[in-house]
């Protein structure tokens, strides 16, 4: 198949078209922008000075000196109150527990209460036992060596101490007091029980007749 020769497009020379015009030359001449001058000094708004001295200096305002630190209040040391002697009784009212028991079984109930206290972590020196009737066998045995030796063990505070209601005023306070109303004069309970309550720092356990105990301490015990 015969090939048709390519038709050559005529080339246009600059001499025929004239000089080219650049796009920049075709734009309309613009008015030159004015040269910006120095910015005016900013005037701070009234009531809102610069937050820092540098900002105040930029605004043309002299920085305000920082206010002086407030002086600590001067207190004149007064006389130190003398330490008062520690009271033998607790300022708070101790908890009261009542274990019903007859006069014959009050001492055994008190012994069981002491054993339970020791088993639950109470130290022996924290427990005071008071009896209204026959003294506890331990107290009777220790008193046979003389009252000086007997009360020396009380002052040492190393073990459970057993005291008769007649001597409850001499016994010092302990965290737990166990009161055994195991007989004796009727007035022994009414006289010694309020003292036992005052000697108890945290807990008073009373073993005895419920009516008799309530008549002394109140029906709410």
C-alpha positions in Angstrom: 0.0 0.0 0.0 1.5 3.3 -1.0 2.4 5.6 2.0 1.1 9.1 1.8 3.8 11.6 2.6 3.2 13.6 5.8 2.0 17.1 5.3 4.4 19.5 6.8 2.7 22.3 8.7 4.1 25.7 7.8 6.4 27.2 10.4 5.7 30.8 11.4 8.8 32.9 11.9 9.2 35.8 14.3 9.7 38.1 11.4 6.2 37.3 10.2 4.5 37.5 13.6 6.4 40.4 15.1 8.0 40.5 18.5 6.6 38.4 21.3 4.8 40.2 24.1 5.6 38.8 27.6 2.6 38.5 29.9 4.1 41.0 32.4 4.3 43.6 29.7 0.5 43.2 29.0 -0.5 44.0 32.7 -1.7 47.4 33.6 0.9 49.3 35.6 -0.1 49.3 39.3 0.3 52.1 41.8 3.2 51.3 44.0 2.4 50.5 47.6 3.4 53.0 50.2 6.3 52.0 52.4 5.0 51.2 55.9 6.3 53.5 58.6 7.0 52.6 62.2 4.1 51.2 64.2 2.6 53.5 66.8 3.3 52.7 70.4 0.5 50.5 71.7 -1.5 52.1 74.5 -2.6 49.6 77.1 -6.3 49.4 77.9 -7.3 51.1 81.1 -7.5 48.8 84.0 -5.5 46.0 82.2 -1.8 46.7 82.5 0.8 44.4 81.0 1.0 41.1 82.9 4.8 41.2 83.0 7.4 44.0 83.2 8.5 43.2 79.6 5.0 43.7 78.3 4.7 47.0 80.2 7.9 48.2 78.7 6.7 47.3 75.2 3.5 49.3 75.8 5.6 52.3 77.0 4.4 52.0 80.6 6.9 51.8 83.4 6.6 48.5 85.2 5.0 48.6 88.6 7.2 47.3 91.3 6.1 44.1 92.9 4.3 44.5 96.2 6.3 43.5 99.2 5.8 40.1 100.7 3.4 40.1 103.7 5.2 39.8 106.9 4.4 36.8 109.1 2.3 37.6 112.1 4.5 38.0 115.1 3.4 36.0 118.1 4.7 36.4 121.5 5.2 33.0 123.1 3.0 32.7 126.2 3.7 30.7 129.2 3.6 26.9 128.6 0.9 25.3 130.7 2.1 22.8 133.2 1.4 19.2 132.3 -1.5 17.9 134.3 -1.2 14.6 136.0 -2.7 11.8 134.0 -6.1 10.9 135.5 -6.7 7.3 136.7 -10.1 7.2 135.0 -11.0 7.5 131.4 -12.7 10.7 130.1 -14.9 8.6 127.8 -17.6 6.3 129.2 -16.4 2.7 128.8 -18.5 -0.1 127.2 -20.4 -2.1 129.8 -21.2 -5.8 129.3 -23.4 -7.8 131.7 -23.0 -11.5 132.3 -26.0 -12.9 134.3 -24.7 -15.0 137.2 -25.7 -16.0 140.7 -23.6 -14.9 143.7 -22.2 -18.5 143.8 -21.3 -18.5 140.1 -20.2 -14.9 139.6 -16.5 -15.6 140.3 -16.4 -18.5 137.9 -18.1 -16.3 135.2 -15.4 -13.6 135.9 -12.7 -16.2 135.4 -14.1 -17.3 132.1 -14.3 -13.6 131.0 -10.6 -13.2 131.9 -9.6 -16.2 129.9 -11.6 -15.0 126.9 -9.9 -11.6 127.2 -6.4 -13.1 127.3 -7.3 -15.4 124.3 -8.4 -12.4 122.2 -5.1 -10.5 122.8 -5.5 -8.6 125.9 -2.3 -8.3 128.0 -2.6 -9.6 131.6 -1.5 -6.2 132.9 -4.6 -4.6 131.3 -7.1 -6.5 133.4 -8.3 -5.7 136.9 -10.8 -8.1 138.7 -12.9 -6.8 141.6 -14.8 -9.1 143.9 -17.6 -8.2 146.4 -17.6 -11.4 148.5 -14.9 -13.9 149.1 -11.5 -12.8 147.7 -10.1 -14.5 144.7 -7.8 -17.4 145.7 -4.8 -15.6 144.1 -5.5 -12.5 146.2 -5.9 -14.5 149.4 -2.6 -16.3 148.7 -0.6 -13.1 147.9 -2.1 -11.2 150.9 -0.6 -14.0 153.1 2.8 -12.5 152.3 1.8 -9.1 153.4 0.0 -6.1 151.9 3.3 -4.5 150.8 4.2 -7.4 148.5 0.6 -7.6 147.3 0.3 -4.0 146.3 3.8 -4.0 144.8 2.5 -6.5 142.2 -0.4 -4.1 141.5 2.0 -1.3 140.9 4.2 -3.4 138.6 1.2 -4.0 136.3 2.6 -7.2 134.8 -0.3 -9.5 135.5 -4.0 -9.7 136.2 -4.7 -8.1 139.5 -7.5 -9.3 141.9 -8.8 -6.8 144.5 -11.5 -6.9 147.1 -14.3 -4.3 146.8 -13.2 -2.8 150.1 -9.8 -1.9 148.5 -11.2 -0.8 145.1 -10.4 2.8 145.9 -6.7 2.1 146.1 -6.6 0.2 142.8 -5.6 2.3 139.8 -7.4 2.3 136.5 -6.9 -0.3 133.8 -8.3 -0.7 130.3 -10.6 -3.6 131.3 -12.3 -4.1 134.7 -14.1 -7.4 135.5 -16.6 -7.0 138.4 -17.8 -10.1 140.2 -20.8 -9.6 142.5 -20.1 -12.9 144.4 -21.9 -12.1 147.6 -20.8 -10.0 150.5 -22.9 -7.1 152.0 -25.6 -5.6 149.9 -23.9 -2.2 150.0 -20.7 -3.7 148.6 -22.1 -3.8 145.0 -23.8 -0.4 145.2 -20.6 1.2 146.5 -17.9 -0.5 144.5 -19.6 -0.9 141.1 -19.6 2.9 140.3 -15.9 3.0 141.3 -15.2 0.0 139.0 -16.9 1.8 136.2 -14.7 4.8 136.8 -11.6 2.6 136.8 -12.4 1.0 133.5 -10.7 2.7 130.6 -12.4 0.8 127.7 -14.5 -2.1 129.0 -16.4 -3.0 132.2 -17.6 -6.6 132.5 -20.1 -7.2 135.3 -20.9 -10.7 136.5 -23.9 -10.9 138.8 -27.6 -10.6 139.3 -29.2 -8.6 136.5 -31.7 -6.8 138.7 -29.2 -5.8 141.3 -26.7 -4.6 138.6 -29.4 -2.6 136.8 -30.6 -1.0 140.0 -27.0 0.4 140.5 -26.0 1.3 136.9 -29.4 1.9 135.4 -31.8 -0.1 133.3 -30.0 0.7 130.1 -26.9 -1.3 130.9 
